[in-house]
Amino acid sequence: MMFTFQMMFTLMETVKKGKHLRYQLHILKLEGKKSSKKIGGVARLSSQIEKLCDAADNMSQATSSLTPIMDPYGIPQAVKVLDCMSEEVPKASLLYFFLLRLLLNKDKRIMFLSINPKIRVLWIKTEIEDS
């Protein structure tokens, strides 16, 4: 027996509602057994759908187990560099908090992290003057 429109519609509705797909496949197999002709086709299609479900589950598990990659120009990296400049920029100073706000701007953060550490203080002074 071929999958009927109603069977496919039921399967699609089940997926939309988030019900377990394997249960629905079991129901479809039972409906398919009503006709002894072409049962191999239904079983084969059902098996292929189950394999697709397994593959999707495996991909989902693999994706969720990946560790996040650190952005070299991210805020945590910029704060680490700023903290290393404790002589030039004392922590908990107005300058420190000004720079924290400045580093929220992605372009300025990338510039801050990319320029030579020897001229970083000069760059900070120009940013203060421009603000």
N, C-alpha and C positions, 0 to 999 in steps of 0.2 A: 504494500500500500504506500502510495506517495504521501508526502506531507500535504495535508489539505490547507487551504487558506485559513480555516478556523484554527487549525493546530499551530500554524506559524503565528497567527494573531495572538493566540493565547500565550505562546512562548515570548513574544515581544512584550506583551503586557506584563508578564511575570518579571522580565528583566527590568522594565521601567519601574515596577513597584519594589524592586530590590529583593524579591524572593529568591531563594536558593535555586540556581539553574539546574543543578543535578536532580532535584526533586521533580522539576517540570519535565526533564528528559525522561525520567522514570515513568511519568504519567503518559508521555507521548509514546513510549515503547509499549505500554499496555494498550493504548488505543490502536497502535499499529498491529498488534497481535490479533485483532479481530478478523483480519484477512490473512489467510495462510499464504497467499500469493505475494510475491515481491517482499517478503519480510526481510530478506537479506539486505535490500536497499535501505529500508528504514533502520535496521540495525547498524548498517555501515555509516549512514548519515549521522545517526545518534552517536556512534563511536567517534566520528570525526569531530562532532560538536564537543564531546567530552574532552577530546585531546586539545581542542582550541581553548576550552575552559582551563584545563591544566596549564597550558602554556601561558595564558593570561595571568593565572594565579602566580606562577613562577616568576614572570616578569615583574609583577607587582611587588612580590617579596624581594626580588633583587634590587629594584629601584628604591624601596624603602630602607634597605640595609646599607645603602651608600652613605658614606660620611660626607658632610658638606665640605666643599672645597673653600679654603680661606681665600678671600679676595685680597691681593697684595696692596690694593688701594682702599681697603675698607676702613671704617671708622676705628675698629679696635687696633688696627696696625698704626693708624695716624696717632692715636692717643699714646701708644707705646713709645713712638718716636718723640712725641711732645713731652712725655714723662722723662725721657732721657736728657732733655734740655733743661733740667732743673736749675742749673746755674743761671741761664739766660731768662728762663720763664719759671719763676717760683710757683709751685702748686698752690692752689687756693687763692691766687692773686687775680686781680681784675684782668690782667693780660692773659692769664691762663684760661679764664672763662670766655674772654673775647675770642681766643683762638679755638676753643671748643665749638663756639657758634660758627666761626668762620669755616671750620672743617666739616660742617654739615653740608656745605656746598661741594659737590663732587669734583668739579673742575679745580677748585682751589685746593682740595684735599690731594688730588693727583699731583698738582704742582708742588705742594708742600713736601710730599714724599719723594718726588722725582728729582728735585734740584739738589745740588751739591750741599752737604751739611754745613760747609764753611760759609755759604752765603744765605743759609736759611734764615738767620737772624735779620739780615738786611731785607729779605723778602717780607718778613713779618712787619718790619718797620714801615715799609712802603704800603702794606695792607692797612696798617693803622692810620697812616696819613690819608689814604684814599677813602677811609670810612667816615 
